[in-house]
């Protein structure tokens, strides 16, 4: 049984998967922020696109 408890302890101390968990948490937070601020983001992108189109029309 000692090898089993040592293997379990080593498994708990292993931190090689921590990077994946952190990336997943960041993605979840970003998706939540997009869902919360969807209307504001849409309005901002629309205003930027209209500004780009207006500037392009002035050039040509």
Backbone as numpy.savetxt, mean C-alpha at the origin, in Angstrom:
# Nx Ny Nz CAx CAy CAz Cx Cy Cz
11.36 -35.49 22.66 10.55 -34.29 22.66 11.40 -33.03 22.66
12.62 -33.09 23.09 13.44 -31.88 23.17 13.72 -31.31 21.79
13.90 -32.16 20.79 14.14 -31.65 19.45 12.89 -30.96 18.91
11.72 -31.45 19.30 10.47 -30.84 18.86 10.28 -29.45 19.48
10.57 -29.33 20.75 10.44 -28.02 21.40 11.48 -27.05 20.87
12.69 -27.55 20.56 13.72 -26.67 19.99 13.31 -26.22 18.59
12.74 -27.11 17.80 12.29 -26.75 16.46 11.16 -25.72 16.53
10.24 -25.90 17.48 9.14 -24.95 17.64 9.67 -23.58 18.09
10.62 -23.57 19.00 11.22 -22.32 19.48 11.96 -21.62 18.34
12.69 -22.37 17.54 13.38 -21.79 16.40 12.39 -21.21 15.39
11.28 -21.90 15.20 10.25 -21.42 14.28 9.67 -20.10 14.77
9.42 -19.97 16.06 8.87 -18.74 16.60 9.85 -17.58 16.52
11.13 -17.87 16.62 12.15 -16.82 16.58 12.52 -16.40 15.15
12.12 -17.20 14.17 12.46 -16.90 12.78 11.70 -15.66 12.32
12.40 -14.65 11.81 11.79 -13.40 11.38 11.92 -13.18 9.88
12.17 -14.21 9.13 12.39 -14.04 7.69 11.12 -13.61 6.96
9.95 -13.90 7.48 8.71 -13.53 6.82 8.18 -12.16 7.23
8.88 -11.46 8.08 8.39 -10.18 8.57 8.27 -9.15 7.45
9.13 -9.17 6.48 9.06 -8.22 5.38 7.77 -8.35 4.60
7.32 -9.57 4.37 6.09 -9.82 3.63 4.89 -9.28 4.42
4.88 -9.53 5.72 3.78 -9.05 6.56 3.73 -7.53 6.54
4.87 -6.88 6.63 4.91 -5.42 6.61 4.40 -4.87 5.29
4.77 -5.48 4.19 4.32 -5.03 2.87 2.81 -5.20 2.75
2.28 -6.32 3.23 0.84 -6.56 3.17 0.10 -5.53 4.01
0.62 -5.20 5.19 -0.03 -4.19 6.03 -0.02 -2.82 5.37
1.08 -2.47 4.72 1.15 -1.19 4.01 0.13 -1.15 2.88
0.00 -2.23 2.13 -0.96 -2.29 1.03 -2.38 -2.17 1.56
-2.68 -2.84 2.67 -4.02 -2.76 3.26 -4.33 -1.34 3.69
-3.37 -0.66 4.31 -3.58 0.72 4.74 -3.80 1.63 3.53
-3.01 1.46 2.48 -3.18 2.27 1.28 -4.55 2.06 0.64
-4.99 0.82 0.56 -6.31 0.54 -0.01 -7.41 1.17 0.84
-7.27 1.09 2.16 -8.26 1.70 3.04 -8.30 3.22 2.86
-7.14 3.83 2.71 -7.09 5.28 2.51 -7.73 5.67 1.19
-7.49 4.89 0.15 -8.11 5.17 -1.15 -9.63 5.06 -1.05
-10.11 4.05 -0.33 -11.55 3.89 -0.19 -12.15 5.03 0.63
-11.45 5.49 1.65 -11.97 6.57 2.49 -11.98 7.89 1.74
-10.91 8.18 1.00 -10.76 9.47 0.33 -11.02 9.38 -1.17
-11.87 8.45 -1.59 -12.12 8.21 -3.01 -12.63 9.46 -3.72
-13.60 10.14 -3.13 -14.18 11.31 -3.78 -13.15 12.44 -3.91
-12.37 12.66 -2.88 -11.36 13.72 -2.93 -10.28 13.40 -3.95
-9.87 12.14 -4.02 -8.85 11.74 -5.00 -9.39 11.91 -6.42
-10.64 11.51 -6.64 -11.25 11.64 -7.95 -11.33 13.11 -8.37
-11.75 13.97 -7.44 -11.83 15.41 -7.75 -10.45 15.99 -8.05
-9.45 15.59 -7.29 -8.09 16.09 -7.52 -7.57 15.67 -8.88
-7.74 14.41 -9.22 -7.28 13.92 -10.53 -8.02 14.62 -11.66
-9.32 14.83 -11.48 -10.11 15.52 -12.50 -9.61 16.95 -12.70
-9.33 17.66 -11.61 -8.81 19.03 -11.71 -7.44 19.07 -12.37
-6.59 18.13 -12.03 -5.25 18.07 -12.64 -5.38 17.80 -14.14
-6.25 16.86 -14.52 -6.42 16.51 -15.93 -6.97 17.71 -16.72
-7.93 18.42 -16.13 -8.47 19.60 -16.79 -7.40 20.68 -16.95
-6.56 20.84 -15.96 -5.47 21.81 -16.04 -4.48 21.44 -17.14
-4.17 20.17 -17.25 -3.25 19.70 -18.29 -3.86 19.96 -19.67
-5.13 19.63 -19.83 -5.79 19.85 -21.11 -5.86 21.33 -21.47
-6.15 22.17 -20.48 -6.20 23.61 -20.72 -4.83 24.13 -21.14
-3.78 23.69 -20.48 -2.43 24.13 -20.83 -2.03 23.65 -22.21
-2.44 22.44 -22.54 -2.12 21.89 -23.85 -2.84 22.67 -24.96
-4.05 23.10 -24.71 -4.79 23.88 -25.70 -4.15 25.26 -25.92
-3.59 25.82 -24.84 -2.92 27.13 -24.97 -1.64 27.04 -25.80
-0.98 25.88 -25.73 0.26 25.71 -26.48 -0.03 25.58 -27.96
-1.08 24.83 -28.32 -1.38 24.60 -29.74 -2.31 25.64 -30.21
